[in-house]
Amino acid sequence: MNSKIITNKPLDINKQAVEASFSKAAAHYDQFAQLQRDIGQKLLEGLSAVKPTNVLDLGCGTGYFSEKLADYYPHSELTCFDLSSAMLDQVKKKQLVQVSCLQGDIDKLPFQKNFFDLIFSNLVVQWSADLGRCLKQLKESLTTGGQLHITTLLDGSLNELTQAWQSVDRHPHTNSFLSLAFIKELVTPLGFQSLKITTETRTLEYKNVIEVMRALKGIGANHVHGHQRLKLHGRELLKQLEQGYLPFVNTRGLLNLTYQVCYIEAVK
């Protein structure tokens, strides 16, 4: 199992390395991001029909959902915020109306208080070094009655790959994620007017371990905090990893890769 993070101490995350990883993936990100689109679509469907003045797409990536938000709220001002300048370049190519792009870190938000009526963020805050502080900043950025809709990954995500790597060596090759209980401990004290947290499990299938690794690299999620990027060197290593993955081959002969997803909907 992935190790759980049980303290609220800031994580040691090399944001420059994370930015570089996502920037490298920007041009081909959408080719590999079906899971992200499926989860984000479910998050999008939970939005209300209110007419916000200012909307934030936090960690907008290539702008796939920025475009949908712009269509959904045509009279709103939309801010696209991302750590990666290359990702923002992809957003700019869409030439969306009433949209501004801003590069920055989710742990150091530059926004004024009581500004956004809606904050949308799909599979981004798991890259926060201090999620409690990040969520506090997001709440402060919301207007009274403003809505926060975010998704993140939970402990147990990428579990099959984590265990497969443990048969190879004892170094971390996947990131750990927060438990649902701990996320609730962070969110609940913030005192939102209303709060709804739901979870689901999504499992993807791949033909072999190379496909698994290529998929993670394709979305820029191959950066591992405090360790090397996910790389395969040599047939022997590949063979070891394939052996480690055998318990997670399903009845169709495909390799499972599971994601534990958390949806958070809150009103300030």
C-alpha positions, 0 to 999 in steps of 0.5 A, spaced: 500 500 500 502 507 499 504 510 505 499 515 508 501 522 510 499 523 517 502 530 518 500 537 516 507 539 515 509 542 508 511 536 503 518 537 500 516 538 493 520 541 487 515 545 483 521 547 478 521 539 477 514 539 477 513 545 472 518 542 467 515 535 467 508 538 465 511 543 460 514 537 457 508 534 456 503 540 454 504 539 447 501 531 447 497 532 454 490 531 451 492 524 447 493 521 454 488 525 459 482 521 458 481 519 465 482 527 467 477 528 462 472 523 465 473 526 472 473 533 470 466 532 466 463 529 472 465 535 476 463 540 471 456 536 471 455 538 478 456 546 477 450 550 478 446 554 473 448 561 477 451 566 473 458 568 476 462 574 475 469 571 476 471 564 475 478 561 476 480 554 473 485 552 478 491 548 474 487 549 467 492 545 464 491 545 456 485 549 457 480 543 456 475 545 461 477 552 461 473 552 454 467 548 457 467 553 462 467 559 458 462 556 454 458 555 460 459 562 463 459 566 457 458 573 461 463 571 466 471 573 466 475 567 466 482 566 469 486 560 467 492 559 472 497 554 472 504 552 474 506 551 467 507 556 462 507 551 456 500 549 458 498 556 458 501 557 451 496 551 449 490 555 452 492 561 449 492 557 442 484 556 443 483 564 443 478 564 448 474 570 449 474 574 456 479 569 459 486 571 462 492 566 463 496 567 469 502 562 471 503 561 478 503 556 484 497 553 487 501 554 494 502 561 493 496 564 490 496 571 488 489 573 488 485 578 492 480 576 497 473 575 496 474 575 488 472 569 485 464 566 485 466 560 482 473 556 483 474 549 478 480 545 479 480 538 476 486 533 479 491 539 481 491 540 488 494 533 489 501 537 487 500 542 493 506 542 498 501 544 504 494 542 502 491 545 508 494 552 506 492 551 499 485 550 501 485 556 506 487 561 500 482 558 496 476 559 501 479 566 502 479 568 494 471 566 494 466 571 495 461 570 500 456 564 497 462 563 492 463 555 490 469 551 490 469 545 486 475 540 486 477 533 485 484 530 487 487 523 488 487 519 494 491 514 498 491 507 494 492 511 487 497 507 483 497 502 488 498 496 483 504 500 480 507 502 487 507 494 489 510 492 482 516 497 483 517 494 490 519 487 487 524 491 484 527 496 489 525 499 495 526 506 492 519 510 491 517 510 484 510 513 485 507 519 489 503 518 496 497 521 496 493 523 502 487 519 505 480 521 505 480 522 513 486 527 513 483 531 507 476 531 511 480 534 517 483 539 513 477 541 509 472 541 515 475 546 520 475 551 514 467 553 516 464 552 509 457 554 509 456 547 506 460 541 504 460 535 500 465 530 499 464 524 495 469 518 492 469 513 487 474 508 484 476 508 477 481 503 474 484 503 467 487 498 463 494 497 459 497 492 455 504 492 458 508 496 463 511 500 458 504 503 456 503 504 464 509 508 464 508 512 457 501 514 460 504 517 466 509 520 462 504 523 457 500 527 462 506 529 466 505 525 472 511 521 472 515 526 477 516 523 483 517 527 489 524 527 492 526 522 487 528 520 480 523 520 475 520 514 472 524 511 468 526 504 465 533 501 463 534 495 460 530 488 459 532 485 466 529 491 469 523 491 465 522 484 466 522 484 474 517 490 473 513 485 469 513 480 474 511 485 480 505 487 476 503 479 475 498 480 481 494 485 478 493 482 471 486 482 470 482 476 467 482 479 460 490 479 460 491 487 461 494 490 467 490 494 472 492 501 474 487 504 479 485 511 481 482 513 488 478 520 486 475 525 491 470 530 489 469 536 494 464 541 493 463 547 498 460 553 498 463 559 502 
